[in-house]
Every structure is written in structure tokens, then in C-alpha cells.
């Protein structure tokens, strides 16, 4: 039978008796043939066992004796005769993380908290996508555009309605200052708080023998976590590269705003940045290949958000097949087919918002047997482990949903599973998402169509925001709340919100989906009056009552 050598880090030993207790607990596990604890001060234990034993079984046995154990090394030797049990290969780190964004930092911090030697390799600007070129700068500019659009007042620089034009360089400068401040506070300063995490600057690539090459330096670790993120995808449309299109990154760093902009795409990035640019005075045209905007969301939401954006002067065309792009001086032209007719659309700039490309090129993943999907994303199992059992991955470089909070959660989980054995899977069963348009789109759980495909007897209800007192008081009744339920049990399967404050509502809905609450649980719970989240209770009441006949406070 195949055997293993498993080395464990042991925490909590304070004397020789402790070492004896740990050894005894390991030997009590069926299948352990030999156990060695070379003194309590070593903080190590080594066992020879059959490969059928799960590492968490060993950890649990040590825990039952009053100590903590985490896996340091697993070896599958061809022969164990004459083996020196305490001999092992030299490693520079227990865990080496590739990528300095949210997923990488979460992995490194978790490794440090578990008592391991951790290195983090960063080849670009520290902080990754979210703080540098994603969530933080985009939402800051979206808020500035909203303020300019509604009141002519910028929250940072005091732009007022008496000015004839927006001071874009000043707005962009405030955005850059916030990005720099958060990058320093949330990444650089955080590293200072973890002196045992070693930062290595440079581009990393795996070598054939499983080590990491960074410039002329080589590092070796027992386990690795790849968290290199993703970048905007440029589809192979003829002429597109020559037209020098903008991406979400380059758009937010423009020296001056264009007069007109064509956006290719109709999902989160396209809608957020499209509305932002329109509110800053840019003529915006959105060309979407699908037949509706945000096609993964409820069709009611796609139709409604298109209507609201068109009311702001944005032109939206769906079902568009882009054939090629051309450029003449500073004018870009998109050549496309719409309803079988060839058309040409001109603008100063083109923004490509058609998804993201995982950053896997040049990492040498083929050298170490890490499999990718057809889009270049790292394939991981529920424990964030790749096809190479010593290499884990997290965040946008994988097939996971592209949210910064998913990257952070999966990064910490990847590190824990890599060091302690695969003990906990990533749970995405109640994953909230928000698109920061105005009104916002927020969703969690199954859509009505998804629930039907999964075989549920579905009952769904839409509540227009005109029935939500908060929306009436705020003079903004744009939107709706949709609840998708299992009609037989009343369990809430999904919640979908289009509202000015949808992002603040969705977490309550997430808890409802996560913990299997029923419609009756919402109707029997007190919700504060004149809040947007009260709409969840009103939507639940609509399953059994006529909301037009309800008194205030969802009575």
C-alpha cells in the first residue's frame, strides 16, 4: 500500500510531556505506522502513514490532546526502507503567495496567523485591481458624476453650478489621492503590521522543478497560492487594437474627457462607466451583443435599467454584432450589424467592457501541471486547490466570481487549506452582487429562470418601488424588488433589487437566502419605517396581501 510522510507544525507544546502526549495522540490514529516528535521546542511532528488517512484526521487527534497542528509537508516516497524520518528538503517558505492584491494579502495574512513562514511576490503596483484601478477609483468617480449630475456640487473640490465646465483634472486628482491613501493604509501599512511576511518585488514564474524564479533569484516553498488577478479583455475584433480602445483602467486616467464615447458591452463595467461619463457631459452609445442589458439578471431589471439610462440621454442598442473597427485620425468607427443591417457608429473614443482576462501568461503554470480553462483561468476545486496538489489559487485568476470580497475570502481559505489540509470548501451559495448604477442593481441567490431549471416549484413576486415609503419620501420610485421562492416550502431562493440604495438592502436578503428563511420569516419580522430595506418585508407581504391596501409600516 502507498505510504506518506506527513510533517506537522505543532503549537501549544510547553514541556517534554507535551511532546509525549502529541506523539501518543498521533499513534492512536488508525493507519499511523510511526510518529516522531523531536522535542517540544522543535514544534514539529513527523508521521509515516497510509495515504488513505486525511490530514484533518491527524489535526483533530492532536486537537483532542489539547494542541494545534497544521500540515507542513506531505511526501510520497517510492521506498521508505532506511529513510531518515527527520530529513527534509530545504524550503525558503512554508507558503509563498504570488500576487499583491486582496486575494494575495488575505492568503499571506492567514498563513502568518497560522504560524508559518510566508512570502508574498508582487510584480506590479501593490494592492491589485480593486484599490488601484477597480472598485475604489470607479466608485469615487461615479459618486462625483452623480453629484455633478444632480446638484452641480463635487463632494471633494466644491464644484458648483455657476461653473461652465467640469474641472476633470481636479476630479481625477482627487481620485488619485484617495487611491494612493488607501493603497498606503490598506496594503503597505498592513505589511508593516506583519513583520514575518516577506515581500519580494518582481515577476514570478514557476520552474520545471516546482520552484519560483524571480529575476535571478529562486525561491522554494512547501505550498503556493497564485493570486495574480485579471485585466480587461480585448476581444479579437478586426481593427480594434489599431484603434487603441480604452479599457476601464485607461478611461479613468484620461487627461481630458472625450466628447463622444462608444462602449462595447452591456454588463456592470459598461453600465457603471457609461452612466458616469454621460453625467460628466460625454455623449455615450452602448452597443450590447446580447438581446438585453445585464442578461444574467432578471429580465425586468434589464429592461428597467435600460429605460432609466435612456432617460438620461444614453443611446443603447442590443443584439449588435460588431464586425470590425476602424480609425481615421481621432475618430473611431465601429462597423456592426443590427437586425441584419450593416451600420457604422462614430465616436472620439471606444471603451471595451467585455469581461476580464486572467493573468496567467508567463507564470510557467504548464511547467508544474496547473490546468487552465479555455479562457486562461486557473481551474480550482472547492478547496481552491489546482490540479497540482501543492499549488492553490484565489481571486480573479480563477473561475471564481470577480468580486474583491470573493478574492479575499478565497485567498484566506486557500492558505488555510494549503497549510492544514483541505478542511473547508468555498461557499458561494449566498453570494451578493451589486452594480453601482443609479439606481443600483443588487442580487443574491437564484433568478426565477435558474430556480425553474433546478426543478423548484417557483413562485415569484415583483414589488414596484412606488409602494415603498422610503422611495416615495425620497421622490425616487425608480426600480423594483423581486423575490423568488419555493412555493411548496415558502423558502426564499433569490432576491433581486433595483433601487437607489439596493446595495444597502441586499445584505439582509443575503442572510435570508443563506439561512433558508421563508417568506413568513420576513413578514413576521420588524423592519424600521422609511428605510429602503423595509421594501423586503413589503415584497414578502405581497405574496399574501394586496400592498395597495396596507397601512404604513408594512402593517
C-alpha positions as CSV (number, residue, x, y, z in Angstrom):
1,X,0.0,0.0,0.0
2,X,1.3,3.5,-0.9
3,X,2.6,5.4,2.1
4,X,3.1,9.1,3.0
5,X,5.4,11.1,5.2
6,X,3.5,14.0,6.7
7,X,5.2,16.7,8.6
8,X,3.2,18.8,11.0
9,X,3.7,22.1,12.8
10,X,2.6,21.7,16.4
11,X,1.6,24.7,18.6
12,X,0.9,24.7,22.3
13,X,3.7,22.3,23.5
14,X,5.5,23.7,26.6
15,X,7.4,20.7,28.0
16,X,8.6,17.1,27.3
17,X,5.4,15.7,28.5
18,X,3.6,17.7,25.8
19,X,5.7,16.1,23.1
20,X,4.9,12.7,24.5
21,X,1.2,13.5,24.5
22,X,1.3,14.7,20.9
23,X,3.1,11.5,19.8
24,X,0.6,9.3,21.6
25,X,-2.3,11.1,20.0
26,X,-0.8,10.6,16.6
27,X,0.0,7.0,17.1
28,X,-3.7,6.5,18.2
29,X,-4.8,7.3,14.7
30,X,-5.5,4.1,12.7
31,X,-3.0,3.7,9.9
32,X,-0.2,5.7,11.5
33,X,2.8,3.4,11.5
34,X,5.4,5.7,13.1
35,X,5.4,9.1,14.8
36,X,8.2,11.2,15.9
37,X,8.2,14.4,17.9
38,X,11.8,15.6,18.3
39,X,11.4,17.5,21.5
40,X,8.7,20.0,22.4
41,X,10.9,23.0,21.4
42,X,11.0,21.8,17.8
43,X,7.3,22.5,17.4
44,X,7.3,19.7,14.8
45,X,6.0,16.2,14.4
46,X,6.5,13.7,11.6
47,X,4.5,10.6,10.9
48,X,4.6,7.8,8.4
49,X,1.1,6.7,7.4
50,X,-1.0,5.2,4.7
51,X,-2.2,7.6,2.0
52,X,-5.8,6.8,2.9
53,X,-5.6,8.9,6.0
54,X,-6.9,12.5,5.7
55,X,-4.6,15.1,7.2
56,X,-7.5,16.7,9.1
57,X,-7.8,13.3,11.0
58,X,-4.3,13.9,12.3
59,X,-5.0,17.5,13.1
60,X,-8.2,16.5,15.0
61,X,-6.3,13.9,17.0
62,X,-3.7,16.5,18.1
63,X,-6.5,18.9,18.9
64,X,-8.2,16.3,21.1
65,X,-4.9,16.2,23.1
66,X,-5.1,19.9,23.7
67,X,-2.7,21.2,21.0
68,X,-2.9,22.6,17.5
69,X,-1.5,21.0,14.3
70,X,-1.1,22.2,10.7
71,X,0.3,20.4,7.8
72,X,3.8,21.4,6.8
73,X,4.8,18.9,4.2
74,X,3.5,15.8,2.5
75,X,5.8,13.4,0.7
76,X,5.1,10.2,-1.2
77,X,8.4,8.4,-1.3
78,X,9.0,5.5,-3.6
79,X,10.5,3.5,-0.8
80,X,10.7,4.0,2.9
81,X,13.4,1.5,3.9
82,X,16.3,3.2,5.6
83,X,14.6,6.5,5.5
84,X,15.8,9.2,7.9
85,X,12.4,10.5,9.2
86,X,13.7,13.9,10.2
87,X,15.5,14.7,6.9
88,X,13.7,17.0,4.6
89,X,14.2,19.3,1.6
90,X,15.1,22.9,2.3
91,X,12.4,25.4,1.8
92,X,12.6,29.2,1.9
93,X,8.9,29.5,3.0
94,X,6.1,27.3,4.2
95,X,3.8,29.4,2.0
96,X,4.7,31.5,-1.0
97,X,1.9,33.8,-2.4
98,X,2.1,35.2,-5.9
99,X,0.2,38.4,-6.2
100,X,-0.1,41.5,-4.0
101,X,-3.8,42.2,-4.3
102,X,-6.7,41.5,-1.9
103,X,-6.6,37.7,-2.5
104,X,-2.8,37.5,-2.1
105,X,-2.8,39.6,1.0
106,X,-5.6,37.6,2.6
107,X,-3.7,34.4,1.9
108,X,-0.4,35.8,3.3
109,X,-2.0,37.1,6.4
110,X,-3.8,33.8,7.0
111,X,-0.5,32.0,6.6
112,X,1.1,34.2,9.1
113,X,-1.7,33.9,11.6
114,X,-1.3,30.1,11.4
115,X,2.3,30.5,12.5
116,X,4.0,29.8,9.2
117,X,6.9,31.4,7.2
118,X,5.2,33.4,4.5
119,X,6.5,35.2,1.4
120,X,4.5,37.3,-1.0
121,X,5.7,38.1,-4.5
122,X,4.3,41.3,-6.1
123,X,5.2,42.2,-9.7
124,X,3.1,45.4,-10.1
125,X,1.6,48.2,-8.1
126,X,0.9,46.8,-4.7
127,X,-2.8,46.5,-3.9
128,X,-4.0,44.8,-7.0
129,X,-7.1,45.7,-9.1
130,X,-9.6,46.9,-6.5
131,X,-7.8,49.7,-4.8
132,X,-5.7,50.8,-7.8
133,X,-7.8,50.5,-11.0
134,X,-11.2,48.9,-9.9
135,X,-13.6,49.4,-7.1
136,X,-12.1,52.4,-5.4
137,X,-11.4,54.7,-8.3
138,X,-14.5,53.8,-10.3
139,X,-16.9,54.3,-7.4
140,X,-15.2,57.5,-6.5
141,X,-15.7,58.9,-10.0
142,X,-19.3,57.5,-10.1
143,X,-20.1,59.4,-6.9
144,X,-18.5,62.6,-8.3
145,X,-20.5,62.2,-11.5
146,X,-23.7,61.7,-9.6
147,X,-23.1,64.8,-7.5
148,X,-22.3,66.9,-10.6
149,X,-25.4,65.5,-12.4
150,X,-27.9,66.1,-9.5
151,X,-26.6,69.2,-7.8
152,X,-23.6,70.5,-9.6
153,X,-21.5,70.1,-6.5
154,X,-18.5,67.9,-6.2
155,X,-18.0,66.3,-2.7
156,X,-14.3,66.9,-2.8
157,X,-13.5,70.1,-4.7
158,X,-16.6,72.2,-4.3
159,X,-17.6,72.5,-8.0
160,X,-20.8,74.5,-8.2
161,X,-23.5,75.2,-10.8
162,X,-22.1,78.6,-11.6
163,X,-19.1,77.0,-13.3
164,X,-19.4,76.4,-17.1
165,X,-17.5,73.1,-17.2
166,X,-16.4,70.3,-15.0
167,X,-12.8,70.5,-13.8
168,X,-11.9,67.0,-14.8
169,X,-8.2,67.1,-13.9
170,X,-9.2,68.2,-10.4
171,X,-11.7,65.4,-10.1
172,X,-9.2,62.9,-11.4
173,X,-6.6,64.2,-9.0
174,X,-8.9,63.7,-6.0
175,X,-9.5,60.2,-7.2
176,X,-5.8,59.5,-7.4
177,X,-5.2,60.9,-4.0
178,X,-7.8,58.6,-2.4
179,X,-6.3,55.6,-4.3
180,X,-2.9,56.5,-3.0
181,X,-4.1,56.9,0.5
182,X,-6.0,53.7,0.6
183,X,-3.1,51.8,-1.0
184,X,-0.8,53.0,1.7
185,X,-3.2,52.3,4.6
186,X,-4.7,49.0,3.4
187,X,-1.6,47.4,1.9
188,X,1.7,49.0,2.6
189,X,1.0,49.7,6.2
190,X,-0.7,46.4,6.7
191,X,2.5,44.6,5.6
192,X,4.3,46.6,8.3
193,X,2.0,45.1,10.8
194,X,3.1,41.6,9.8
195,X,6.9,41.7,10.0
196,X,7.1,37.9,9.5
197,X,5.6,38.2,6.0
198,X,8.5,38.8,3.5
199,X,7.7,41.0,0.5
200,X,9.5,40.0,-2.7
201,X,9.3,42.5,-5.6
202,X,9.4,41.2,-9.1
203,X,7.7,39.0,-11.7
204,X,7.3,35.3,-10.7
205,X,7.4,32.2,-12.8
206,X,7.4,28.5,-11.9
207,X,10.3,26.4,-12.9
208,X,10.1,22.8,-14.0
209,X,11.3,21.5,-10.7
210,X,8.5,23.3,-8.8
211,X,10.4,26.4,-7.6
212,X,9.7,30.0,-8.2
213,X,12.0,32.2,-10.3
214,X,12.0,36.0,-9.6
215,X,14.6,37.7,-11.7
216,X,17.9,35.9,-10.9
217,X,16.6,34.6,-7.6
218,X,15.0,31.3,-6.9
219,X,12.6,30.5,-4.0
220,X,11.1,27.3,-2.9
221,X,8.0,26.7,-0.7
222,X,6.0,23.8,0.5
223,X,2.8,25.3,-0.7
224,X,1.9,28.1,-3.1
225,X,-1.1,30.4,-3.7
226,X,-1.5,32.1,-7.0
227,X,-3.5,35.3,-6.8
228,X,-2.4,37.3,-9.8
229,X,-5.8,38.7,-10.7
230,X,-7.1,39.7,-14.1
231,X,-7.0,42.5,-16.6
232,X,-9.6,43.9,-19.1
233,X,-10.1,41.6,-22.0
234,X,-9.6,42.8,-25.6
235,X,-11.6,40.6,-27.9
236,X,-10.0,39.7,-31.3
237,X,-12.2,42.1,-33.3
238,X,-10.5,43.2,-36.6
239,X,-9.0,46.7,-36.3
240,X,-9.8,47.0,-32.6
241,X,-6.2,47.0,-31.3
242,X,-5.2,49.5,-34.0
243,X,-8.0,51.8,-32.9
244,X,-6.3,52.0,-29.4
245,X,-9.5,51.5,-27.4
246,X,-9.9,52.5,-23.8
247,X,-10.3,50.0,-21.0
248,X,-11.8,50.6,-17.6
249,X,-8.2,51.3,-16.4
250,X,-7.2,53.8,-19.1
251,X,-10.6,55.6,-19.2
252,X,-10.3,56.7,-15.5
253,X,-6.8,58.2,-16.3
254,X,-7.7,60.2,-19.4
255,X,-6.1,63.7,-19.5
256,X,-9.3,65.1,-20.8
257,X,-12.8,63.7,-21.4
258,X,-13.9,62.9,-24.9
259,X,-17.0,64.5,-26.5
260,X,-18.4,61.1,-27.5
261,X,-17.8,57.5,-26.4
262,X,-18.9,54.1,-27.8
263,X,-19.0,51.3,-25.2
264,X,-18.8,47.7,-26.3
265,X,-20.6,45.7,-23.6
266,X,-23.7,45.8,-21.5
267,X,-22.8,44.5,-18.1
268,X,-21.5,46.0,-14.9
269,X,-18.5,47.9,-16.1
270,X,-20.2,49.2,-19.3
271,X,-23.2,50.5,-17.4
272,X,-21.4,52.0,-14.4
273,X,-18.8,53.8,-16.5
274,X,-21.3,54.6,-19.3
275,X,-23.6,56.4,-16.9
276,X,-20.7,58.1,-15.2
277,X,-19.3,59.5,-18.5
278,X,-22.8,60.6,-19.6
279,X,-23.3,62.5,-16.4
280,X,-20.0,64.2,-16.9
281,X,-21.2,65.5,-20.3
282,X,-20.0,62.8,-22.7
283,X,-22.3,61.6,-25.5
284,X,-22.5,57.8,-24.8
285,X,-23.6,55.0,-27.1
286,X,-23.7,51.4,-25.6
287,X,-23.5,48.5,-28.1
288,X,-24.5,45.2,-26.5
289,X,-24.2,41.8,-28.2
290,X,-26.9,40.2,-26.0
291,X,-30.6,41.0,-26.6
292,X,-30.8,42.8,-23.3
293,X,-28.6,44.5,-20.7
294,X,-27.2,42.5,-17.8
295,X,-28.5,39.3,-19.3
296,X,-27.6,37.2,-16.2
297,X,-30.0,39.2,-14.2
298,X,-33.8,39.2,-14.1
299,X,-35.3,40.5,-17.4
300,X,-37.4,43.0,-15.6
301,X,-34.3,44.6,-14.2
302,X,-32.5,44.6,-17.6
303,X,-35.5,46.3,-19.2
304,X,-35.9,48.9,-16.4
305,X,-32.2,49.9,-16.2
306,X,-32.1,50.4,-19.9
307,X,-35.2,52.7,-19.7
308,X,-33.6,54.7,-16.9
309,X,-30.3,55.1,-18.7
310,X,-32.0,56.1,-21.9
311,X,-33.9,58.8,-20.0
312,X,-30.6,60.3,-19.1
313,X,-29.7,60.6,-22.8
314,X,-27.6,57.4,-23.2
315,X,-28.2,55.6,-26.5
316,X,-28.4,51.8,-26.1
317,X,-28.6,49.2,-28.8
318,X,-28.9,45.5,-28.1
319,X,-28.5,42.5,-30.3
320,X,-25.5,44.1,-32.0
321,X,-22.9,42.1,-33.8
322,X,-19.6,44.0,-34.1
323,X,-17.7,43.1,-37.2
324,X,-14.7,45.4,-37.3
325,X,-13.3,48.7,-36.0
326,X,-11.5,51.5,-37.9
327,X,-9.9,54.7,-37.1
328,X,-9.5,58.0,-39.1
329,X,-7.4,60.5,-37.1
330,X,-9.1,61.0,-33.8
331,X,-12.4,59.4,-35.0
332,X,-13.1,55.8,-34.2
333,X,-15.8,53.9,-36.1
334,X,-17.5,50.6,-35.1
335,X,-18.8,48.6,-38.0
336,X,-21.6,46.3,-36.9
337,X,-24.8,44.5,-37.9
338,X,-28.1,45.3,-36.2
339,X,-31.2,43.3,-37.2
340,X,-29.3,42.1,-40.3
341,X,-28.4,45.6,-41.5
342,X,-24.8,46.9,-41.7
343,X,-24.3,50.1,-39.7
344,X,-21.4,52.4,-38.7
345,X,-21.1,54.2,-35.4
346,X,-18.6,57.0,-34.9
347,X,-17.1,58.5,-31.7
348,X,-14.0,60.1,-30.3
349,X,-13.2,57.1,-28.1
350,X,-14.2,53.4,-27.7
351,X,-14.4,51.7,-24.3
352,X,-14.0,47.9,-24.3
353,X,-16.0,46.5,-21.4
354,X,-16.3,42.8,-22.5
355,X,-15.0,40.9,-19.5
356,X,-11.6,40.3,-18.0
357,X,-8.6,38.1,-18.9
358,X,-7.0,36.1,-16.0
359,X,-3.3,37.0,-15.5
360,X,-1.8,33.5,-16.1
361,X,0.5,34.2,-19.1
362,X,4.2,34.0,-18.2
363,X,3.7,32.2,-14.8
364,X,5.0,28.9,-16.1
365,X,1.9,27.1,-14.9
366,X,2.3,24.5,-17.6
367,X,5.7,23.6,-16.1
368,X,4.1,22.4,-12.9
369,X,0.9,20.8,-14.3
370,X,-1.6,23.5,-13.4
371,X,-4.6,23.3,-15.7
372,X,-6.4,26.3,-17.2
373,X,-9.8,26.6,-18.7
374,X,-10.4,27.8,-22.3
375,X,-10.4,31.4,-21.1
376,X,-7.0,31.0,-19.4
377,X,-8.4,30.9,-15.8
378,X,-6.9,28.5,-13.3
379,X,-9.2,25.6,-12.6
380,X,-9.6,25.0,-8.8
381,X,-11.7,22.7,-6.7
382,X,-13.9,23.8,-3.9
383,X,-10.9,24.0,-1.6
384,X,-9.1,26.4,-4.1
385,X,-6.6,23.6,-4.9
386,X,-5.3,23.4,-8.5
387,X,-4.5,20.2,-10.5
388,X,-1.1,20.4,-8.8
389,X,-1.8,19.5,-5.1
390,X,0.9,21.8,-3.8
391,X,-0.5,24.8,-5.6
392,X,-3.7,26.7,-4.7
393,X,-5.2,29.8,-6.3
394,X,-7.7,32.5,-5.5
395,X,-9.4,35.5,-6.9
396,X,-9.9,36.7,-10.5
397,X,-7.2,34.5,-11.8
398,X,-9.5,31.5,-11.2
399,X,-13.0,30.7,-12.4
400,X,-14.5,32.3,-9.2
401,X,-16.9,35.3,-9.5
402,X,-14.9,38.5,-9.9
403,X,-15.6,40.3,-6.7
404,X,-13.0,41.6,-4.4
405,X,-14.7,40.0,-1.3
406,X,-14.6,36.7,-3.1
407,X,-10.9,37.1,-3.8
408,X,-10.2,37.9,-0.1
409,X,-12.3,35.0,1.2
410,X,-10.9,32.5,-1.3
411,X,-7.4,33.7,-0.6
412,X,-7.6,33.1,3.2
413,X,-9.3,29.8,2.5
414,X,-6.7,28.7,0.0
415,X,-3.9,29.4,2.5
416,X,-5.7,27.6,5.3
417,X,-6.4,24.6,3.2
418,X,-2.9,24.5,1.8
419,X,-1.3,24.5,5.2
420,X,-3.8,22.5,7.2
421,X,-5.1,20.1,4.5
422,X,-8.4,20.6,2.6
423,X,-10.7,21.1,5.5
424,X,-13.2,23.8,4.3
425,X,-14.7,24.5,0.9
426,X,-15.6,27.9,-0.5
427,X,-19.3,28.5,-0.1
428,X,-20.8,30.7,-2.8
429,X,-24.4,29.6,-2.3
430,X,-25.4,33.1,-1.0
431,X,-23.2,35.5,-3.0
432,X,-24.4,39.1,-3.1
433,X,-23.5,41.3,-6.0
434,X,-24.0,45.0,-6.7
435,X,-23.8,47.0,-9.9
436,X,-23.3,50.7,-8.9
437,X,-25.5,52.3,-11.5
438,X,-28.1,54.8,-10.4
439,X,-30.4,53.2,-9.4
440,X,-28.2,50.3,-8.2
441,X,-28.7,46.7,-9.2
442,X,-28.2,44.2,-6.3
443,X,-28.9,40.5,-6.4
444,X,-28.4,37.3,-4.3
445,X,-29.4,33.7,-4.9
446,X,-31.3,32.3,-7.9
447,X,-33.1,34.1,-10.6
448,X,-36.6,32.8,-11.4
449,X,-35.3,31.1,-14.5
450,X,-32.4,29.4,-12.6
451,X,-34.8,28.2,-9.9
452,X,-37.1,26.6,-12.5
453,X,-34.2,24.9,-14.2
454,X,-33.2,23.4,-10.9
455,X,-36.6,21.9,-10.5
456,X,-38.1,24.2,-7.8
457,X,-41.9,24.9,-7.9
458,X,-41.3,28.6,-8.2
459,X,-43.5,31.5,-7.0
460,X,-42.1,35.0,-7.7
461,X,-43.4,38.4,-6.9
462,X,-42.4,41.9,-8.1
463,X,-42.9,44.9,-5.9
464,X,-42.6,48.3,-7.8
465,X,-40.8,50.9,-5.6
466,X,-43.8,53.1,-5.7
467,X,-45.1,51.0,-2.9
468,X,-42.1,51.6,-0.7
469,X,-42.5,54.6,1.6
470,X,-38.8,55.4,1.6
471,X,-38.8,55.7,-2.2
472,X,-41.8,57.9,-2.1
473,X,-40.3,60.2,0.6
474,X,-37.1,60.4,-1.4
475,X,-39.0,61.3,-4.6
476,X,-37.3,58.4,-6.4
477,X,-39.6,55.5,-7.2
478,X,-37.4,54.1,-9.9
479,X,-36.9,50.3,-9.5
480,X,-38.4,47.2,-8.1
481,X,-37.8,44.3,-5.6
482,X,-38.3,40.8,-6.8
483,X,-38.5,37.7,-4.5
484,X,-38.1,34.2,-5.9
485,X,-39.4,31.5,-3.6
486,X,-40.0,27.8,-3.4
487,X,-43.8,27.7,-3.4
488,X,-44.1,24.4,-1.6
489,X,-42.0,25.5,1.4
490,X,-42.0,29.3,1.2
491,X,-38.2,29.3,1.3
492,X,-36.6,32.4,-0.3
493,X,-34.4,31.3,-3.2
494,X,-33.3,34.6,-4.6
495,X,-33.8,38.4,-4.1
496,X,-33.2,41.0,-6.9
497,X,-33.4,44.7,-6.2
498,X,-33.3,47.7,-8.5
499,X,-33.3,50.8,-6.3
500,X,-31.3,53.9,-5.3
501,X,-30.0,52.1,-2.2
502,X,-30.1,48.5,-3.4
503,X,-26.6,47.8,-2.3
504,X,-27.6,48.6,1.3
505,X,-30.6,46.3,1.1
506,X,-29.0,43.2,-0.3
507,X,-27.1,42.0,2.8
508,X,-30.4,41.4,4.7
509,X,-31.6,39.4,1.7
510,X,-28.3,37.5,1.7
511,X,-28.8,36.4,5.2
512,X,-32.3,35.3,4.3
513,X,-31.0,33.2,1.4
514,X,-28.0,31.9,3.3
515,X,-30.0,30.6,6.3
516,X,-33.0,29.4,4.4
517,X,-35.6,31.9,5.7
518,X,-39.1,31.8,4.5
519,X,-41.4,34.5,3.2
520,X,-43.2,34.3,6.6
521,X,-40.0,35.0,8.4
522,X,-39.8,38.4,6.7
523,X,-43.4,39.3,7.2
524,X,-43.2,38.4,10.9
525,X,-40.0,40.5,11.4
526,X,-40.0,44.1,12.4
527,X,-38.4,46.4,9.8
528,X,-37.8,50.1,10.5
529,X,-40.1,52.5,8.7
530,X,-38.9,54.8,6.0
531,X,-36.0,52.6,5.1
532,X,-35.3,51.0,1.7
533,X,-34.8,47.6,3.3
534,X,-38.5,47.8,4.5
535,X,-39.2,47.0,0.9
536,X,-38.2,43.4,1.5
537,X,-41.0,43.0,4.0
538,X,-43.5,44.7,1.7
539,X,-42.4,42.4,-1.1
540,X,-42.9,39.4,1.2
541,X,-46.3,40.7,2.2
542,X,-47.3,40.9,-1.5
543,X,-47.3,37.1,-1.6
544,X,-50.5,37.0,0.5
545,X,-51.8,40.6,0.6
546,X,-52.7,43.5,-1.7
547,X,-49.9,46.0,-0.9
548,X,-52.2,48.9,-2.1
549,X,-54.4,48.2,0.9
550,X,-51.7,48.1,3.5
551,X,-51.3,51.0,6.1
552,X,-47.9,52.5,6.7
553,X,-45.1,50.5,8.5
554,X,-46.0,47.4,6.3
555,X,-49.0,46.8,8.6
